[in-house]
């Protein structure tokens, strides 16, 4: 009976982990260099093509949020210019960077996102989940500003019609010095947690992921040495033996562990350009090709999550580097070279582009 009970507990645990991986497997990793540069790399995975492009928003644009029950929510103007990947050709952002070097990224948070119930007699402070990134980027220059803003507004569960649901979200915010916090709607309250590892994935809540790292304290980048077992000497089969036991699946807990251990083990770099290269290297190890994560829907169809795009943000130099699933060439947008006081938003192609494959044949010697 005891063995049966253990097997049932194990099966329940496996089913719980699998339930977290049914959709939307985004990952974020912070990388810093010794000269003070801060990079944040992230992927965007989803089973619905978002057709993202880089959208630039100058200062002074007006925003109005929806509130529950088709009411009008908060209205504001952004005092800072910012840019980032959008979705559905709309002014909704999965993340981005502003002119103060502040980054925020939204990550899917299913089964755990429980938004506060808004005050019934005051809808002018309500902000819907898909506009939180625009609010923070447009009105905050520091992490202190972010915490004050979160206290002033009410993030409420508002249905986003393009998805036909209330998006379950949590957010990571990073300043140009690399300080990071995580914002989560938990148990009807908005919580803010310091992020000492600079990594984020999806459910469950961030503090659970931090505690889960304790299960992998034995995993290291150092290869194992020979070990004598009775009269037999065992030797590592090959390089990488120190990482034996590192979870390789695409569930949020496993991706969090890999991202945290990868970023911690990587050889420190000196310059911003080296940090940029390292950020792309690390995040590429967690990207998902089409077909590796599939969901069998109730209507008999099958959906697949895949890495639609990867972006690395240089917070000091205020740049966004990106590549897409169909175009692995790295491209860059310089925020400082765009008209911060312009009159309209600008769009930079990201989706539906093809690589050029630079021909090096003539350089043969």
C-alpha positions in Angstrom: 0.0 0.0 0.0 2.9 2.3 0.8 4.4 1.8 -2.6 1.1 2.4 -4.3 0.7 5.7 -2.4 4.1 6.8 -3.4 3.4 6.0 -7.1 0.1 8.0 -6.9 1.9 10.9 -5.4 4.6 10.7 -8.1 1.9 10.5 -10.8 0.1 13.5 -9.4 3.4 15.5 -9.4 4.1 14.5 -13.0 0.6 15.6 -14.1 1.0 18.9 -12.3 4.3 19.6 -14.0 2.8 18.7 -17.4 -0.1 20.9 -16.8 2.3 23.9 -16.6 3.8 23.1 -20.0 0.6 23.0 -22.1 1.2 26.5 -23.5 3.3 29.6 -23.6 6.8 28.8 -22.6 8.6 32.2 -22.5 12.0 32.5 -20.7 14.1 35.5 -19.6 17.7 35.7 -18.6 19.8 38.7 -17.3 23.5 39.0 -18.3 25.9 41.6 -17.1 29.5 42.4 -18.0 32.3 43.6 -15.8 32.2 47.1 -17.4 28.7 47.5 -16.0 26.5 46.7 -19.0 23.2 44.9 -18.5 21.5 42.7 -21.1 18.2 41.0 -20.8 17.4 38.2 -23.2 13.9 36.7 -23.6 12.0 34.4 -25.9 8.4 34.6 -26.9 6.7 31.2 -27.2 3.0 30.8 -28.1 0.8 28.6 -30.2 -0.9 31.6 -31.8 1.2 33.6 -34.2 1.3 37.2 -32.8 2.9 38.6 -35.9 5.0 40.9 -33.8 6.9 44.0 -35.1 9.0 46.5 -33.1 6.8 49.4 -32.3 8.3 52.8 -31.2 6.2 55.1 -29.1 7.3 58.8 -28.7 6.4 60.9 -25.7 3.0 62.4 -25.2 0.8 59.6 -26.6 -2.6 59.1 -25.0 -3.6 55.7 -23.6 -6.9 54.5 -22.3 -7.4 51.1 -20.6 -10.5 49.0 -20.6 -12.1 48.1 -17.3 -14.3 45.1 -16.5 -17.9 45.1 -17.8 -17.0 47.2 -20.8 -16.3 50.3 -18.7 -13.6 52.9 -19.3 -10.5 52.5 -17.2 -7.4 54.7 -16.6 -6.3 57.3 -19.1 -2.7 58.6 -19.2 0.0 60.1 -21.4 3.5 58.6 -21.6 6.2 60.9 -20.5 9.0 58.6 -21.8 9.6 57.3 -25.3 9.9 53.5 -25.5 9.9 50.6 -27.9 9.3 46.8 -28.0 7.7 43.9 -29.8 3.9 44.3 -30.1 1.2 41.8 -31.0 -1.6 41.7 -33.6 -0.5 45.0 -35.0 -1.9 46.8 -32.0 -0.5 49.0 -29.2 0.0 46.1 -26.8 3.5 45.1 -25.8 5.1 41.9 -24.6 7.9 44.0 -23.2 10.3 46.7 -24.1 12.8 49.4 -23.1 12.3 53.1 -22.5 14.6 56.1 -22.8 15.7 55.7 -19.1 17.0 52.2 -19.7 14.1 50.6 -17.8 12.9 47.2 -19.1 9.7 45.4 -18.4 8.6 42.0 -19.9 5.2 40.3 -19.6 5.3 36.5 -19.1 2.4 34.0 -19.2 1.2 33.0 -15.7 -1.5 30.4 -16.1 -3.4 28.8 -13.2 -1.8 31.2 -10.7 -2.8 34.7 -11.9 -5.6 36.0 -9.6 -6.1 39.7 -10.2 -7.5 42.0 -7.4 -11.2 42.8 -7.4 -11.3 46.5 -8.5 -13.0 49.2 -6.4 -16.5 49.4 -7.7 -16.9 53.2 -7.5 -13.6 54.1 -9.2 -12.7 52.8 -12.6 -10.3 55.6 -13.4 -7.4 53.7 -11.8 -8.0 50.4 -13.5 -5.3 49.1 -15.9 -5.9 45.9 -18.0 -3.1 43.3 -18.1 -2.2 43.9 -21.8 -1.4 47.6 -21.1 0.7 47.2 -17.9 3.9 47.2 -20.0 3.0 50.4 -21.8 2.0 52.1 -18.5 5.3 51.2 -16.8 7.5 52.0 -19.8 5.7 55.3 -20.4 5.6 56.6 -16.9 8.4 55.1 -14.9 12.2 55.8 -15.0 13.3 53.7 -12.0 12.3 50.7 -9.9 11.1 53.1 -7.2 8.8 54.7 -9.8 7.4 51.3 -10.7 6.6 50.4 -7.1 4.8 53.8 -6.6 2.9 53.3 -9.8 1.7 49.8 -8.9 0.5 51.2 -5.6 -1.4 54.0 -7.4 -3.3 51.9 -10.0 -5.5 48.8 -10.0 -4.4 46.0 -12.3 -7.7 44.2 -13.0 -8.7 41.1 -14.9 -10.0 42.5 -18.2 -10.7 40.2 -21.2 -8.6 40.7 -24.3 -10.8 40.1 -27.3 -8.0 38.9 -29.6 -7.3 36.0 -27.3 -10.9 35.6 -26.0 -9.8 35.5 -22.4 -8.3 37.5 -19.5 -4.5 37.1 -20.1 -2.9 35.5 -17.0 0.3 37.6 -16.7 3.2 38.3 -14.4 6.1 40.8 -15.2 9.8 41.3 -14.6 11.2 44.8 -14.4 14.9 45.5 -14.6 16.8 48.8 -14.4 20.0 49.7 -16.2 22.1 48.6 -13.2 20.7 45.1 -13.3 18.4 45.4 -10.3 15.2 43.4 -10.9 11.8 42.8 -9.4 8.9 40.5 -10.3 5.2 41.7 -10.2 2.6 39.1 -9.8 -1.2 39.0 -9.2 -1.5 36.4 -6.4 -4.5 35.6 -4.3 -6.3 38.8 -5.3 -3.3 41.0 -4.5 -0.4 42.5 -6.5 2.9 41.4 -5.0 6.4 42.7 -5.8 9.3 40.5 -5.2 13.1 41.2 -5.5 14.6 39.0 -8.2 18.2 38.1 -7.2 18.8 35.6 -10.0 17.7 37.7 -13.0 15.7 34.9 -14.5 12.0 34.4 -15.1 9.7 31.8 -16.8 6.1 31.0 -16.1 4.0 29.3 -13.4 4.1 28.7 -10.5 4.9 31.9 -8.6 8.4 33.3 -8.6 9.2 32.4 -5.0 8.4 28.8 -5.7 11.0 28.8 -8.5 13.6 30.3 -6.2 13.0 27.6 -3.6 13.1 24.9 -6.3 16.7 25.9 -7.1 17.7 24.2 -3.8 17.0 20.8 -5.5 19.9 21.4 -7.9 22.7 22.6 -5.7 24.7 19.5 -6.8 24.6 20.5 -10.5 27.8 22.3 -11.5 29.7 23.2 -14.7 32.8 21.4 -13.3 33.3 18.0 -14.8 33.3 15.1 -12.4 36.5 13.4 -11.4 37.2 9.7 -11.2 35.7 7.9 -8.2 36.6 4.5 -6.8 33.6 2.2 -6.1 34.9 -0.8 -4.1 37.5 -2.3 -6.4 36.2 -0.5 -9.5 37.2 3.0 -10.7 34.4 4.9 -12.5 35.3 7.7 -14.9 33.1 10.3 -16.5 31.9 9.2 -20.0 32.6 12.6 -21.5 32.5 16.4 -21.0 29.6 17.9 -19.2 29.4 15.3 -16.4 29.0 18.0 -13.8 25.6 19.1 -15.3 24.3 15.5 -15.2 20.8 15.7 -13.8 20.0 19.2 -15.2 16.4 19.1 -16.3 16.1 19.2 -20.1 12.4 19.5 -20.7 10.4 22.6 -21.5 8.3 23.0 -18.4 8.6 26.4 -16.7 10.3 24.9 -13.6 12.9 23.1 -15.7 13.5 26.2 -17.9 14.0 28.3 -14.9 16.6 26.0 -13.4 18.5 25.8 -16.7 18.4 29.6 -17.2 19.6 30.2 -13.6 22.4 27.7 -13.7 23.5 28.6 -17.2 23.8 32.3 -16.4 25.5 31.6 -13.1 28.1 29.2 -14.7 28.9 31.1 -17.8 32.4 32.7 -17.9 32.2 36.4 -16.9 32.6 38.8 -19.8 34.3 42.2 -19.9 32.4 44.3 -22.3 28.8 45.1 -23.4 29.3 43.5 -26.8 30.6 40.3 -25.1 27.5 40.3 -22.8 25.3 40.7 -25.8 26.8 37.7 -27.5 26.6 35.7 -24.3 23.0 36.6 -23.8 22.1 35.2 -27.3 24.1 32.1 -26.6 22.4 31.4 -23.3 18.8 32.0 -24.5 19.3 30.0 -27.6 19.9 26.9 -25.4 16.3 27.2 -24.2 14.5 28.1 -27.5 11.8 25.7 -28.8 11.6 24.5 -32.4 8.2 23.8 -33.9 6.9 20.4 -32.9 8.8 19.9 -29.7 5.9 21.2 -27.5 2.4 20.1 -28.7 -1.0 20.2 -27.2 -3.9 17.9 -28.4 -6.9 20.1 -28.3 -10.4 18.9 -27.4 -11.7 19.5 -30.9 -9.2 17.0 -32.3 -6.7 19.6 -33.6 -3.1 19.9 -32.4 -1.4 23.2 -31.5 2.4 23.7 -31.0 4.3 26.3 -29.0 7.5 27.6 -30.6 9.9 30.4 -30.2 8.3 33.1 -32.4 11.1 35.6 -31.6 14.1 36.2 -29.4 15.1 39.7 -28.2 18.1 41.0 -26.2 17.8 44.4 -24.7 20.9 46.5 -24.0 19.7 48.6 -21.1 22.7 51.0 -21.0 22.8 51.8 -24.7 19.0 51.5 -25.1 19.0 49.1 -27.9 16.8 46.1 -28.9 18.5 43.2 -30.8 16.2 40.6 -32.1 15.8 37.5 -34.4 12.7 35.6 -35.4 11.9 31.9 -36.0 12.0 32.4 -39.8 14.9 34.8 -39.8 17.8 34.0 -37.4 19.8 37.0 -38.5 20.3 39.4 -35.6 19.0 42.9 -36.2 19.1 46.0 -34.0 16.9 49.0 -33.2 18.5 52.1 -31.5 16.0 53.9 -29.3 18.2 57.0 -29.1 18.2 57.4 -32.8 14.4 57.6 -33.0 12.3 60.9 -32.6 11.4 60.8 -28.9 9.3 63.9 -29.4 7.6 62.7 -32.5 3.9 62.9 -33.2 3.1 59.3 -34.0 4.1 55.7 -33.3 6.5 54.0 -35.7 6.7 50.3 -36.7 9.8 48.4 -37.7 9.5 45.1 -39.5 10.1 42.0 -37.4 7.6 39.4 -38.5 7.5 37.9 -41.9 11.1 38.7 -42.9 13.6 36.3 -44.5 17.3 36.0 -43.9 19.7 37.3 -46.6 22.5 34.7 -46.1 25.5 36.9 -46.8 27.6 35.3 -49.5 31.2 34.8 -48.4 32.4 32.9 -51.4 34.4 35.7 -52.9 36.5 36.0 -49.8 38.0 32.6 -50.4 41.9 32.9 -50.4 
